[in-house]
Amino acid sequence: MKLFPESASHQLEFDKIKDLLVAHCRSEYARKKAAELRIHTHRKFIEPELLQTNEYKLLFENHLYFPDDTVLNLARELKLLSIESSSLSGEQFLQIKKLANAISQIFRWFSPDRKIAYPSLAGVIEQIIYEKKIIVLIDEILDEYGIVKDTASQKLASIRMGLYKKRAELKRVFDRIVGKLKKLGYLADIEESFLNGRKVLAVFAEQKRMVKGILHGESDSRRTAFIEPEETIHFNNEIFSLEMEERKEVNIILQNLTGKLRVFHSLLETYHSIIGEFDFTRAKALLALDYHGNLPALHDRAVVKLINAIHPLLFIYNEKLKKTTVPVNLSLDDKNRILVISGPNAGGKTVTLKTVGLLQMMIQSGLLVSCSPDSEFGIFRQLMIHMGDTQNLEFELSTYSSHLIHMKYFMENANGKTLFFIDELGSGSDPNLGGAFAEVIMEELAKKHSLGLVTTHYLNLKVMANKVNGIINGAMAFDEKNLKPLYHLIIGKPGSSYTFSIAERIGLPQHLIKRAKSLVDENHFSLDRLLNSTEQDQQLIQAERKQLDKLLKENEKLQIDMEQLIQKEKHKQQLEMIKAQNEVNEAKIIYLKEMEKKLKSLLIEWRKTEDKNKVVRMMQALLFKQPEKKVLQRKQQKLESRYLEIGGNVKQGDKVIMKSNQQLGVVKDIRGKKAIVQVGAVPITVSLDNLAVVIEKDIPDK
């Protein structure tokens, strides 16, 4: 993205965002990429970065582990690997092995299910292959500490075997000499040491002439002399020679291993970049969590639609102080291209402007932004900004001259892919003349189809915004009663500067305020007063609307609770009906079991007796008896044991028994010759002739 002026990144505090991002990086690769964060102008570069960051943020939010713990800075080692005839050390090879292992863990982490769940993160390694041979080659030569193994070559194995034997012989001879001299009292407390790579005796200085050998040095106090015994000189010489051969052979082996791995140099550099990319993505996700960043919709067209957007740096600052950050809601598109924001000083106009500008730079850098995910961002090719005092002492330009030079650049270079921000348009000059130029500038930028935000106190610009297509008004809300800015942007109306209200509240003398009012054009004063009154009325309406919304939500909740209660009651009634049906069914089952027993006994009787007619008569009597009658008889017996029929007219509230089915209920209402009887939870309409009034018997406790 082309920025104007060059300090735009600093003015919109994008540099501070980069500093926070660098602080979250662990590798040099990621830190360098964060410090040089690019603002892209092509969707194909922006969208993958956003999706990867959002997926990594989801890993944090879902407390899922991702295997990127290994932090490697191997730029020097990989550079050395690319040079012919170079040789890496054992420790450097271990770092290469760590890199290969780290990539192996990442490849294993991306199971088929995770590739589907995190497609953008999986895309980082989609075109990359994992080469197992790198670790195999290193493990063949080096142990876990980076030391060349004895099995790396036959020659090395032979040299180390020779060293082992010579060192054993040296130790045996040296121990004999130490024992002998110790008895003579020639040796100091430390007895022996190593000096210049050779094993020496620690002899008292006054006894050094008594020991034959080579003097290698003395202690700082000159009380101890270090002597290589004459008997061990040839052993030390042979060991030194073998050690030289060992180092030479190790160097040859390491050089050969370096040559074998050199063919994987490009792949290893790719691995190193992948580790750095995941670290960079992790840092972006952590930064997004700091300011509650989200993934909005991204479009190729010029559009800015912010829903509950907050300035990320202001949010982080307020979060530490436990303060609330007021969100911004605004929309710029081809229909409403320029938003003119007015209102009192220190009311949040500049913060709103900086919020929009900073979020736009962040989204085009692949960073998640602090707004609702329902927000929408277009992609702009250039961003222009003009704010604050821009005097240029070098060219002896005044604030207004510098302002006009910037505006000249804006008008000459702006187009449909430009997003611009102008703080206090027209300031620094006579209000009437400056206001006129400001109108011309806004008209020209509107014609260029540029999108932008303009802050102003000029009345003519507020009026102009209602007349020119593509230019709309916005106002920063202000609590006149408490003389306190609310930092809330209201779209569609201009705002008052509250000049006289602020003067009155802070206690300026009334005669000075009246004098100032008399010097102001009456129309101008009346309009500002009207804006003032309208804004306060709108704030009152918004407060009442919030209260109404709250009541509506409470009403909806009560309605939901009532519906749930009704459903619960219906369910209860259904259970009671099922219970009543089950009682009838149980009686039928008992009846059927009794019938089965009787039929079996009749079958036995049929086989035994010769009087078949008798059995037939018994069977007819049994089969043609109504089962329901049997059930009713049982129910009747049960009811008669508990209730006493008293007769009389049926009245509301009486406990009654239905004669037809022996069901017990309570009379809820009488309608002519019929009554509504509540049986359990179910109301039933029954003829009065079918009812008998009952009372419950007094049954003594057993």
C-alpha positions as CSV (number, residue, x, y, z in Angstrom):
1,M,0.0,0.0,0.0
2,K,1.2,3.5,-0.9
3,L,1.2,5.8,2.2
4,F,1.1,9.6,2.2
5,P,2.9,11.1,3.8
6,E,5.7,8.7,4.8
7,S,4.9,9.3,8.4
8,A,1.4,8.0,8.0
9,S,2.3,4.7,9.6
10,H,3.7,6.5,12.6
11,Q,0.7,9.0,12.9
12,L,-1.8,6.1,12.8
13,E,0.4,4.2,15.4
14,F,0.9,1.2,13.1
15,D,4.5,1.1,14.3
16,K,3.3,0.4,17.9
17,I,1.2,-2.5,16.6
18,K,4.4,-3.9,15.0
19,D,6.3,-3.5,18.2
20,L,3.7,-5.5,20.1
21,L,3.8,-8.2,17.4
22,V,7.6,-8.4,17.6
23,A,7.4,-8.9,21.4
24,H,5.2,-12.0,20.8
25,C,7.7,-13.6,18.3
26,R,10.3,-16.1,19.5
27,S,12.4,-16.7,16.5
28,E,14.6,-14.3,14.6
29,Y,12.8,-15.2,11.4
30,A,9.4,-14.1,12.9
31,R,10.8,-11.0,14.6
32,K,12.3,-9.8,11.3
33,K,9.1,-10.4,9.5
34,A,7.1,-8.6,12.1
35,A,9.4,-5.6,12.2
36,E,9.1,-5.4,8.4
37,L,5.4,-6.1,8.2
38,R,4.1,-5.3,4.8
39,I,0.7,-3.8,3.9
40,H,-0.5,-5.8,0.9
41,T,-2.9,-4.6,-1.8
42,H,-3.8,-8.0,-3.3
43,R,-6.4,-10.3,-1.7
44,K,-4.4,-13.4,-2.6
45,F,-1.7,-12.3,-0.1
46,I,-4.0,-10.9,2.6
47,E,-6.7,-13.6,2.9
48,P,-4.4,-16.6,3.6
49,E,-2.6,-14.6,6.3
50,L,-5.9,-13.7,8.0
51,L,-7.3,-17.3,7.8
52,Q,-4.1,-18.8,9.2
53,T,-4.1,-16.3,12.1
54,N,-7.8,-16.9,12.8
55,E,-7.3,-20.7,12.8
56,Y,-4.3,-20.4,15.2
57,K,-6.4,-18.1,17.4
58,L,-9.0,-20.9,17.5
59,L,-6.3,-23.3,18.7
60,F,-5.6,-21.0,21.7
61,E,-9.3,-20.5,22.4
62,N,-10.0,-24.3,22.3
63,H,-6.8,-25.0,24.4
64,L,-5.4,-27.2,21.7
65,Y,-1.6,-28.0,21.5
66,F,0.3,-27.2,18.3
67,P,3.9,-28.6,18.0
68,D,5.8,-25.4,17.4
69,D,7.7,-25.3,20.7
70,T,11.1,-25.6,18.9
71,V,12.6,-22.2,18.4
72,L,15.5,-22.3,16.0
73,N,17.7,-19.6,14.5
74,L,19.8,-21.5,11.9
75,A,20.4,-18.9,9.3
76,R,24.2,-19.1,9.9
77,E,24.3,-22.9,9.9
78,L,22.2,-23.1,6.7
79,K,24.4,-20.5,5.0
80,L,27.5,-22.6,5.9
81,L,25.9,-25.7,4.7
82,S,25.4,-24.2,1.2
83,I,29.2,-23.5,0.8
84,E,31.3,-26.2,-0.9
85,S,34.0,-27.9,1.2
86,S,32.5,-26.5,4.4
87,S,32.0,-28.6,7.5
88,L,29.4,-28.3,10.3
89,S,30.2,-29.2,13.9
90,G,28.5,-31.9,15.8
91,E,26.5,-29.3,17.8
92,Q,25.4,-27.7,14.5
93,F,24.3,-31.0,13.1
94,L,22.2,-31.5,16.3
95,Q,20.4,-28.2,15.5
96,I,19.7,-29.4,12.0
97,K,18.3,-32.6,13.5
98,K,16.1,-30.6,15.8
99,L,14.8,-28.8,12.8
100,A,13.9,-32.0,11.0
101,N,12.3,-33.4,14.1
102,A,10.2,-30.3,14.6
103,I,8.9,-30.5,11.0
104,S,8.2,-34.2,11.5
105,Q,6.0,-33.4,14.6
106,I,4.1,-30.8,12.6
107,F,3.5,-33.2,9.7
108,R,2.2,-35.8,12.2
109,W,-0.1,-33.3,13.9
110,F,-2.0,-32.6,10.7
111,S,-4.1,-35.7,10.7
112,P,-6.8,-35.9,7.9
113,D,-9.4,-34.5,10.4
114,R,-7.2,-31.6,11.4
115,K,-6.4,-30.8,7.7
116,I,-10.2,-30.4,7.2
117,A,-10.6,-28.3,10.5
118,Y,-7.6,-26.1,9.9
119,P,-7.1,-25.9,6.1
120,S,-5.2,-22.6,6.0
121,L,-2.6,-23.8,8.5
122,A,-2.3,-27.1,6.7
123,G,-1.8,-25.2,3.5
124,V,1.6,-24.0,4.8
125,I,3.1,-27.5,4.4
126,E,0.8,-28.6,1.6
127,Q,3.5,-28.5,-1.1
128,I,6.3,-29.7,1.1
129,I,7.7,-33.2,1.6
130,Y,9.2,-34.6,4.7
131,E,12.6,-36.2,4.2
132,K,13.3,-38.9,6.8
133,K,16.9,-39.5,5.4
134,I,18.1,-36.2,7.0
135,I,17.8,-37.6,10.5
136,V,19.0,-41.1,9.4
137,L,22.2,-39.7,8.0
138,I,22.9,-37.7,11.2
139,D,22.1,-40.6,13.6
140,E,24.5,-42.9,11.7
141,I,27.4,-40.5,12.5
142,L,26.6,-38.7,15.7
143,D,25.3,-39.7,19.1
144,E,22.7,-37.7,21.2
145,Y,25.4,-35.3,22.4
146,G,26.8,-34.5,19.0
147,I,29.9,-36.6,19.3
148,V,31.0,-38.7,16.3
149,K,30.4,-42.4,17.0
150,D,33.2,-45.0,17.0
151,T,31.2,-46.8,14.2
152,A,31.4,-43.7,11.9
153,S,34.5,-45.3,10.2
154,Q,36.8,-48.2,10.7
155,K,39.8,-45.9,11.0
156,L,38.2,-43.9,13.8
157,A,37.4,-47.1,15.6
158,S,41.0,-48.3,15.3
159,I,42.4,-44.9,16.5
160,R,40.1,-44.8,19.5
161,M,40.9,-48.4,20.5
162,G,44.6,-47.4,20.4
163,L,43.9,-44.4,22.5
164,Y,42.1,-46.5,25.0
165,K,45.0,-48.9,25.4
166,K,47.7,-46.2,25.6
167,R,45.7,-44.2,28.2
168,A,45.3,-47.4,30.3
169,E,49.0,-48.0,30.1
170,L,49.7,-44.4,31.0
171,K,47.4,-44.5,34.0
172,R,49.0,-47.7,35.3
173,V,52.6,-46.3,35.1
174,F,51.5,-42.9,36.4
175,D,49.7,-44.4,39.4
176,R,52.8,-46.3,40.3
177,I,55.0,-43.2,40.2
178,V,52.4,-41.2,42.3
179,G,52.4,-44.0,44.9
180,K,56.2,-43.9,45.1
181,L,56.6,-40.1,45.4
182,K,53.7,-39.8,47.8
183,K,55.5,-42.1,50.2
184,L,58.6,-39.9,49.9
185,G,56.4,-36.8,50.7
186,Y,57.3,-35.0,47.4
187,L,53.7,-34.4,46.1
188,A,51.4,-31.5,47.0
189,D,47.8,-32.0,48.1
190,I,46.5,-32.2,44.5
191,E,49.1,-34.8,43.6
192,E,48.5,-34.8,39.8
193,S,47.0,-32.5,37.1
194,F,46.8,-31.9,33.4
195,L,48.9,-29.1,31.8
196,N,49.2,-28.4,28.1
197,G,47.2,-31.5,27.4
198,R,49.6,-33.8,29.2
199,K,49.4,-35.6,32.6
200,V,51.8,-34.1,35.1
201,L,52.8,-34.4,38.8
202,A,52.2,-31.7,41.4
203,V,55.5,-31.6,43.2
204,F,56.6,-29.3,46.1
205,A,58.9,-26.7,44.6
206,E,61.7,-27.5,47.0
207,Q,61.6,-31.2,45.8
208,K,61.3,-30.6,42.0
209,R,65.0,-31.5,41.4
210,M,64.4,-34.9,43.0
211,V,61.9,-35.9,40.2
212,K,63.2,-36.7,36.7
213,G,61.1,-35.3,33.9
214,I,60.0,-32.2,32.0
215,L,59.0,-29.0,34.0
216,H,55.8,-27.7,32.5
217,G,55.1,-24.8,34.9
218,E,54.6,-23.6,38.4
219,S,51.6,-22.5,40.5
220,D,50.9,-18.8,41.1
221,S,52.4,-19.0,44.6
222,R,55.5,-20.8,43.2
223,R,55.1,-23.4,45.9
224,T,54.1,-26.2,43.5
225,A,55.9,-27.3,40.3
226,F,54.2,-29.3,37.6
227,I,56.5,-32.1,36.2
228,E,55.9,-34.7,33.5
229,P,57.7,-37.8,34.7
230,E,60.4,-39.2,32.5
231,E,58.8,-42.6,32.4
232,T,55.5,-41.3,30.9
233,I,56.9,-38.9,28.3
234,H,56.7,-41.5,25.4
235,F,53.2,-42.5,26.5
236,N,52.0,-38.9,26.4
237,N,53.7,-38.4,23.0
238,E,51.9,-41.4,21.6
239,I,48.5,-40.3,23.0
240,F,49.0,-36.8,21.6
241,S,49.8,-38.3,18.2
242,L,46.7,-40.5,18.3
243,E,44.5,-37.6,19.4
244,M,45.7,-35.6,16.5
245,E,44.8,-38.5,14.2
246,E,41.4,-38.7,15.9
247,R,40.6,-35.0,15.3
248,K,41.7,-35.3,11.7
249,E,39.5,-38.3,11.1
250,V,36.5,-36.7,12.9
251,N,36.9,-33.6,10.7
252,I,36.9,-35.8,7.6
253,I,33.8,-37.6,8.7
254,L,31.9,-34.4,9.6
255,Q,32.9,-32.9,6.2
256,N,31.6,-36.0,4.4
257,L,28.4,-35.7,6.4
258,T,28.1,-32.0,5.5
259,G,28.5,-33.0,1.9
260,K,25.7,-35.6,2.1
261,L,23.3,-33.1,3.7
262,R,24.2,-30.3,1.3
263,V,21.8,-31.8,-1.3
264,F,19.0,-31.1,1.2
265,H,20.0,-27.5,1.7
266,S,17.0,-26.0,-0.1
267,L,14.6,-28.3,1.7
268,L,16.2,-27.5,5.1
269,E,15.9,-23.7,4.3
270,T,12.2,-24.3,3.6
271,Y,11.8,-26.2,6.9
272,H,13.4,-23.3,8.7
273,S,11.0,-20.9,7.0
274,I,8.0,-23.0,7.9
275,I,9.0,-23.1,11.6
276,G,9.4,-19.3,11.4
277,E,6.1,-18.9,9.6
278,F,4.2,-20.8,12.3
279,D,6.0,-18.8,15.0
280,F,4.9,-15.6,13.1
281,T,1.3,-16.8,12.8
282,R,1.3,-17.7,16.5
283,A,2.5,-14.2,17.4
284,K,-0.3,-12.7,15.3
285,A,-2.9,-14.9,17.1
286,L,-1.5,-13.9,20.5
287,L,-1.7,-10.2,19.6
288,A,-5.3,-10.7,18.4
289,L,-6.2,-12.2,21.8
290,D,-4.7,-9.0,23.4
291,Y,-7.3,-6.8,21.8
292,H,-10.1,-9.3,21.0
293,G,-9.3,-9.4,17.3
294,N,-11.7,-11.1,14.9
295,L,-11.8,-12.1,11.2
296,P,-14.2,-9.8,9.2
297,A,-15.4,-10.1,5.7
298,L,-12.9,-9.1,3.0
299,H,-13.9,-7.6,-0.4
300,D,-12.0,-6.4,-3.5
301,R,-14.2,-3.3,-3.8
302,A,-13.8,-0.1,-1.8
303,V,-15.9,-0.5,1.3
304,V,-15.5,0.1,5.1
305,K,-18.2,-1.2,7.3
306,L,-17.3,-1.2,11.0
307,I,-19.4,-2.8,13.7
308,N,-18.4,-2.3,17.3
309,A,-14.9,-1.4,16.2
310,I,-12.4,-0.2,18.9
311,H,-8.9,1.2,18.7
312,P,-6.7,-1.8,19.7
313,L,-4.0,0.2,21.5
314,L,-6.6,2.2,23.4
315,F,-8.4,-1.1,24.3
316,I,-5.2,-2.6,25.7
317,Y,-4.5,0.6,27.7
318,N,-8.0,0.8,29.1
319,E,-8.0,-2.9,29.9
320,K,-5.1,-2.4,32.3
321,L,-7.0,0.4,34.0
322,K,-10.3,-1.6,34.0
323,K,-11.9,1.1,31.9
324,T,-14.5,0.6,29.1
325,T,-13.6,1.4,25.5
326,V,-16.5,2.9,23.5
327,P,-16.9,1.1,20.1
328,V,-17.4,2.8,16.7
329,N,-20.0,1.9,14.1
330,L,-19.8,3.4,10.6
331,S,-20.2,2.5,7.0
332,L,-18.5,3.9,3.9
333,D,-19.3,2.7,0.4
334,D,-19.9,4.0,-3.1
335,K,-23.1,5.6,-2.0
336,N,-21.8,7.2,1.2
337,R,-18.1,7.9,0.4
338,I,-17.1,10.7,2.8
339,L,-18.1,11.0,6.5
340,V,-17.8,14.5,8.0
341,I,-17.5,14.2,11.8
342,S,-18.2,17.2,14.0
343,G,-18.6,17.8,17.7
344,P,-16.7,19.2,20.7
345,N,-12.9,19.1,21.2
346,A,-11.6,16.0,23.0
347,G,-14.9,14.3,22.1
348,G,-13.3,11.4,20.2
349,K,-13.2,12.7,16.6
350,T,-9.5,12.1,16.0
351,V,-9.6,8.7,17.9
352,T,-12.4,7.6,15.5
353,L,-10.3,8.7,12.5
354,K,-7.3,6.8,13.8
355,T,-9.3,3.7,14.6
356,V,-10.6,3.4,11.1
357,G,-7.1,4.1,9.6
358,L,-5.2,1.7,11.9
359,L,-7.7,-1.1,11.4
360,Q,-7.5,-0.7,7.6
361,M,-3.7,-1.0,7.7
362,M,-3.8,-4.0,10.0
363,I,-6.3,-5.9,7.9
364,Q,-4.2,-5.4,4.8
365,S,-1.2,-6.6,6.8
366,G,-2.9,-9.9,7.6
367,L,-3.7,-9.0,11.2
368,L,-7.1,-9.7,12.8
369,V,-8.9,-6.5,13.8
370,S,-10.7,-5.4,16.9
371,C,-14.3,-5.3,15.7
372,S,-17.2,-7.6,15.2
373,P,-16.7,-10.4,12.7
374,D,-19.8,-9.1,10.9
375,S,-17.7,-6.0,9.8
376,E,-16.5,-5.6,6.2
377,F,-13.3,-4.3,4.8
378,G,-12.3,-3.4,1.2
379,I,-8.8,-3.4,-0.2
380,F,-7.2,0.0,-0.9
381,R,-4.1,0.8,-2.9
382,Q,-3.3,4.0,-1.2
383,L,-3.9,5.6,2.1
384,M,-3.6,9.4,2.7
385,I,-3.6,11.2,6.0
386,H,-3.4,14.7,7.2
387,M,-3.7,15.6,10.9
388,G,-2.2,17.8,13.5
389,D,0.2,20.8,13.0
390,T,2.2,20.2,9.9
391,Q,4.4,23.4,9.8
392,N,7.5,22.9,7.7
393,L,10.2,25.2,9.2
394,E,12.7,24.2,6.5
395,F,10.6,25.6,3.7
396,E,9.1,28.4,5.9
397,L,5.6,27.1,5.4
398,S,2.8,28.0,7.7
399,T,0.3,25.4,9.0
400,Y,-2.3,26.4,6.5
401,S,0.3,26.4,3.6
402,S,1.4,23.0,4.5
403,H,-2.3,21.9,4.8
404,L,-3.0,23.2,1.2
405,I,0.1,21.3,-0.1
406,H,-1.2,18.1,1.3
407,M,-4.7,18.8,0.0
408,K,-3.2,19.4,-3.4
409,Y,-1.6,16.0,-3.3
410,F,-4.8,14.4,-2.2
411,M,-6.9,15.9,-5.1
412,E,-4.2,15.1,-7.7
413,N,-3.6,11.5,-6.7
414,A,-6.9,10.2,-5.1
415,N,-9.0,7.6,-6.9
416,G,-11.6,5.0,-6.3
417,K,-9.0,2.8,-4.4
418,T,-8.0,5.6,-2.0
419,L,-8.8,5.9,1.7
420,F,-8.1,9.3,3.2
421,F,-8.3,10.9,6.6
422,I,-8.3,14.7,7.2
423,D,-8.3,16.0,10.7
424,E,-9.7,19.6,11.0
425,L,-10.2,20.3,7.3
426,G,-9.6,24.0,6.5
427,S,-8.1,24.9,9.9
428,G,-5.3,27.4,10.1
429,S,-7.0,30.1,8.0
430,D,-9.9,32.6,8.1
431,P,-13.0,30.5,8.8
432,N,-15.0,31.9,5.8
433,L,-12.1,31.5,3.3
434,G,-10.8,28.3,4.8
435,G,-14.3,26.9,4.9
436,A,-14.8,27.7,1.2
437,F,-11.6,25.9,0.2
438,A,-12.6,23.0,2.4
439,E,-15.9,22.7,0.4
440,V,-14.0,22.6,-2.9
441,I,-11.6,20.0,-1.6
442,M,-14.4,17.7,-0.4
443,E,-16.3,18.1,-3.6
444,E,-13.2,17.1,-5.6
445,L,-12.5,14.1,-3.4
446,A,-16.1,13.0,-3.7
447,K,-15.9,13.2,-7.5
448,K,-12.8,11.0,-7.4
449,H,-14.9,8.3,-5.7
450,S,-12.4,8.2,-2.8
451,L,-13.5,7.0,0.6
452,G,-12.6,9.0,3.7
453,L,-13.2,10.6,7.0
454,V,-13.0,14.3,7.7
455,T,-13.2,16.1,11.1
456,T,-14.2,19.7,11.3
457,H,-15.8,22.5,13.3
458,Y,-16.8,24.5,10.2
459,L,-20.6,25.0,10.0
460,N,-20.6,25.3,6.2
461,L,-19.1,21.8,5.9
462,K,-21.8,20.4,8.1
463,V,-24.5,22.0,5.9
464,M,-22.7,20.8,2.7
465,A,-22.8,17.2,3.9
466,N,-26.5,17.2,3.7
467,K,-26.6,18.6,0.1
468,V,-23.8,16.9,-1.8
469,N,-24.2,13.2,-2.9
470,G,-21.8,10.9,-1.3
471,I,-21.1,13.1,1.7
472,I,-22.8,12.4,5.0
473,N,-22.7,13.9,8.5
474,G,-21.6,12.3,11.8
475,A,-21.4,13.7,15.3
476,M,-19.6,12.8,18.5
477,A,-22.1,12.6,21.4
478,F,-21.6,14.9,24.3
479,D,-23.3,15.0,27.8
480,E,-24.1,18.7,28.1
481,K,-25.4,18.3,31.7
482,N,-22.2,16.8,33.1
483,L,-20.0,18.5,30.5
484,K,-18.5,15.1,29.5
485,P,-17.8,13.6,26.1
486,L,-19.4,10.2,25.5
487,Y,-17.1,9.1,22.6
488,H,-20.1,7.7,20.8
489,L,-20.4,8.4,17.0
490,I,-23.9,9.2,15.7
491,I,-24.2,8.9,11.9
492,G,-26.6,11.1,9.9
493,K,-26.5,14.4,11.8
494,P,-24.0,17.1,12.4
495,G,-22.8,17.9,15.9
496,S,-22.5,21.1,18.0
497,S,-19.2,22.3,19.2
498,Y,-20.8,23.2,22.5
499,T,-18.6,26.4,22.7
500,F,-20.9,28.4,24.9
501,S,-22.1,25.5,26.9
502,I,-18.6,24.6,27.9
503,A,-17.8,28.2,28.7
504,E,-20.8,28.4,31.0
505,R,-20.1,25.1,32.7
506,I,-16.5,26.0,33.5
507,G,-17.7,29.3,35.0
508,L,-16.6,32.1,32.6
509,P,-18.3,35.4,33.5
510,Q,-21.8,35.7,32.0
511,H,-21.0,39.2,30.6
512,L,-18.1,37.8,28.6
513,I,-20.3,34.9,27.2
514,K,-23.1,37.4,26.3
515,R,-20.5,39.6,24.6
516,A,-19.1,36.6,22.6
517,K,-22.7,35.6,21.6
518,S,-23.4,39.1,20.3
519,L,-20.4,39.0,18.1
520,V,-21.5,35.7,16.4
521,D,-23.8,35.8,13.4
522,E,-27.4,35.1,14.7
523,N,-28.0,32.4,12.1
524,H,-24.8,30.7,13.0
525,F,-25.6,30.8,16.7
526,S,-29.2,29.6,16.2
527,L,-28.0,26.7,14.1
528,D,-25.4,25.6,16.7
529,R,-28.0,25.9,19.4
530,L,-30.4,23.8,17.4
531,L,-27.7,21.2,16.8
532,N,-27.0,21.3,20.6
533,S,-30.7,20.8,21.5
534,T,-31.2,18.1,18.8
535,E,-28.3,16.1,20.0
536,Q,-29.4,16.1,23.6
537,D,-32.9,15.1,22.5
538,Q,-31.5,12.3,20.5
539,Q,-29.4,11.1,23.5
540,L,-32.6,11.0,25.6
541,I,-34.4,9.1,22.9
542,Q,-31.6,6.6,22.7
543,A,-31.6,6.1,26.4
544,E,-35.4,5.5,26.3
545,R,-34.9,3.1,23.4
546,K,-32.3,1.2,25.4
547,Q,-34.8,0.9,28.3
548,L,-37.5,-0.2,25.9
549,D,-35.2,-2.8,24.4
550,K,-34.4,-4.1,27.8
551,L,-38.1,-4.4,28.7
552,L,-38.8,-6.1,25.4
553,K,-36.1,-8.7,26.1
554,E,-37.5,-9.3,29.6
555,N,-40.9,-9.7,28.1
556,E,-39.6,-12.2,25.5
557,K,-37.9,-14.1,28.3
558,L,-41.2,-14.2,30.3
559,Q,-43.0,-15.4,27.2
560,I,-40.5,-18.2,26.7
561,D,-40.7,-19.2,30.4
562,M,-44.5,-19.3,30.1
563,E,-44.4,-21.5,27.0
564,Q,-42.0,-23.8,28.8
565,L,-44.4,-24.0,31.8
566,I,-47.4,-24.7,29.5
567,Q,-45.5,-27.5,27.8
568,K,-44.5,-28.9,31.1
569,E,-48.1,-28.9,32.3
570,K,-49.2,-30.6,29.1
571,H,-46.6,-33.2,29.5
572,K,-47.8,-33.8,33.1
573,Q,-51.4,-34.2,31.9
574,Q,-50.3,-36.7,29.3
575,L,-48.4,-38.7,31.9
576,E,-51.5,-38.8,34.1
577,M,-53.7,-40.0,31.2
578,I,-51.1,-42.7,30.4
579,K,-51.1,-43.7,34.0
580,A,-54.9,-44.0,34.0
581,Q,-54.8,-46.1,30.8
582,N,-52.2,-48.3,32.4
583,E,-54.4,-49.0,35.3
584,V,-57.2,-50.2,33.0
585,N,-54.7,-52.3,31.0
586,E,-53.3,-53.9,34.2
587,A,-56.9,-55.0,35.1
588,K,-57.3,-56.4,31.6
589,I,-54.0,-58.3,31.9
590,I,-55.1,-59.8,35.2
591,Y,-58.4,-60.8,33.6
592,L,-56.7,-62.4,30.6
593,K,-54.4,-64.4,32.9
594,E,-57.4,-65.7,34.9
595,M,-59.1,-66.6,31.6
596,E,-56.1,-68.5,30.5
597,K,-56.0,-70.5,33.7
598,K,-59.7,-71.3,33.4
599,L,-59.4,-72.3,29.8
600,K,-56.6,-74.6,30.6
601,S,-58.6,-76.2,33.4
602,L,-61.6,-76.6,31.0
603,L,-59.3,-78.2,28.4
604,I,-58.1,-80.7,31.0
605,E,-61.8,-81.3,32.0
606,W,-62.7,-81.9,28.3
607,R,-60.1,-84.6,28.1
608,K,-61.1,-86.3,31.3
609,T,-65.0,-86.2,31.3
610,E,-67.3,-88.1,29.0
611,D,-70.1,-85.4,29.4
612,K,-68.8,-83.0,26.7
613,N,-72.0,-80.9,26.8
614,K,-71.3,-79.9,30.4
615,V,-67.8,-78.6,29.4
616,V,-69.3,-76.8,26.4
617,R,-71.8,-75.0,28.7
618,M,-69.1,-74.1,31.1
619,M,-67.0,-72.7,28.2
620,Q,-69.9,-70.6,26.8
621,A,-70.5,-69.1,30.3
622,L,-66.9,-68.2,30.5
623,L,-66.3,-66.8,27.0
624,F,-69.4,-64.7,26.6
625,K,-69.0,-62.8,29.9
626,Q,-67.9,-59.2,29.2
627,P,-64.2,-58.5,30.4
628,E,-65.1,-54.8,30.9
629,K,-67.8,-55.8,33.3
630,K,-65.2,-57.8,35.3
631,V,-62.9,-54.8,35.3
632,L,-65.7,-52.5,36.4
633,Q,-66.7,-54.9,39.2
634,R,-63.2,-54.7,40.5
635,K,-63.1,-51.0,40.3
636,Q,-66.5,-50.8,41.9
637,Q,-65.4,-53.0,44.8
638,K,-62.3,-50.8,45.3
639,L,-64.2,-47.6,45.3
640,E,-66.9,-49.0,47.6
641,S,-64.2,-49.9,50.1
642,R,-63.1,-46.2,50.3
643,Y,-66.2,-44.1,49.3
644,L,-69.8,-44.0,50.4
645,E,-72.5,-43.0,48.0
646,I,-74.8,-40.4,49.6
647,G,-77.2,-39.5,46.8
648,G,-78.8,-36.0,46.3
649,N,-78.4,-33.4,43.7
650,V,-74.9,-32.9,42.1
651,K,-73.3,-29.5,42.9
652,Q,-70.1,-27.8,41.9
653,G,-67.2,-29.0,44.0
654,D,-68.8,-32.5,44.8
655,K,-66.8,-35.6,44.6
656,V,-68.6,-38.0,42.2
657,I,-68.4,-41.4,40.7
658,M,-69.4,-42.0,37.0
659,K,-71.8,-45.0,37.0
660,S,-70.9,-46.1,33.5
661,N,-67.2,-46.7,34.1
662,Q,-66.7,-46.2,37.9
663,Q,-64.2,-43.4,37.5
664,L,-63.8,-40.9,40.4
665,G,-63.7,-37.1,39.8
666,V,-64.5,-33.6,41.1
667,V,-67.3,-31.5,39.6
668,K,-65.8,-28.3,38.2
669,D,-68.9,-26.8,36.5
670,I,-72.6,-27.6,35.8
671,R,-74.0,-26.7,32.4
672,G,-77.7,-27.6,32.2
673,K,-78.1,-31.4,32.4
674,K,-74.3,-31.9,32.0
675,A,-71.4,-31.4,34.3
676,I,-67.6,-30.9,33.7
677,V,-65.8,-33.5,35.9
678,Q,-62.1,-33.2,36.5
679,V,-60.7,-36.8,36.4
680,G,-57.0,-36.5,37.3
681,A,-55.7,-33.7,35.0
682,V,-58.3,-34.3,32.3
683,P,-61.7,-32.4,32.3
684,I,-64.6,-34.7,31.0
685,T,-68.2,-33.7,30.1
686,V,-70.7,-36.1,31.7
687,S,-74.5,-36.3,32.0
688,L,-75.8,-35.6,35.5
689,D,-77.8,-38.9,35.4
690,N,-74.5,-40.8,35.1
691,L,-73.1,-39.3,38.3
692,A,-73.4,-40.3,42.0
693,V,-72.2,-38.0,44.8
694,V,-69.8,-39.8,47.2
695,I,-67.9,-39.0,50.4
696,E,-64.7,-40.7,51.6
697,K,-65.2,-43.2,54.4
698,D,-63.4,-42.9,57.7
699,I,-61.0,-45.9,57.6
700,P,-59.3,-46.5,60.9
701,D,-55.5,-46.8,60.9
702,K,-54.2,-50.4,61.1
